[in-house]
Amino acid sequence: MIFIISLVGCVPLWVNTYYSPNAEGGTVKKSQCNETAGPPDMIEFVRNDVSIGVKVTDMGDQLSVFVQVHIPKDREVRLLNGIVFVSIPSNSAPLEGLLNPIIYHDQSPWSIGDAMVGETREFKGIFRSLFLGKFYGMEAKIKAPKSDVLKVRIPELEINGQKVGLPEITFTRDKSLEVFGPVNC
C-alpha cells in the first residue's frame, strides 16, 4: 500500500539578490550563519594556512566590499595598502575604495596596515571542538552605478613576510530562493 502525504499551507520563501563570486583557486561559500544559510556569496582563498574571504553587497547607491581574514597561531598578516579596486563595464577607469577595519566586541582597535597577529582558539561543541584562527574583518564602501557584473581586486598581503596576491574576482548578480530564510540560523 502506498501512502501519499500532501502538505497544504504557507511556506515562507526568501528571495535574495546577491553577487555570486568566481575566481581561479577560490572556493565559493555561504557567508551567513556559519555557512548554513543564505546564498553562496563569498569566495575564500587559503594562502599559507590563512583564510581570506571576499564578498560584495549592493547597498543601493554604493557597494560594500567585505574582506575577512582568519589567521592561525604563528602567522602574521599585513595589507600592503588598503585600496580596493572595482571595475564595471560602464566605467572605463576602475573605482577605488579604502578598506576600514571592523572592530568586533572582543578585539583591540587596529588600523589598516597594522600587523594582524593570529592565534588559534578552541570552541567546545557537543560532539567535537572547533579550532579557529583569529578573525579580522574590513570593509570598503564604494559609490558605484548599478551593474550585473563587477571585477574586484583586493590589495596584496604579506603573510609572515612573504608577499601574497589574490586573483581578480568576478562577481555576477544572481538570485537565490530559500525556504524559511529568515529563521535558518
Secondary structure, DSSP 8 states (H G I E B T S, - for coil): --------S---EEEEEEEEEE-TT-EEE--BTTTTBS-S-EEEEEETTEEEEEEEEE-SSEEEEEEEEEE-TT-EEEES--EEEEE-TT-SS-EEEE-EEE--TT-----TTS-EE--EEEEE-SS-EEEEEEEEEEEEEEE----SEEEEE---EEETTEEE----EEEEEEEEEEETGGG--
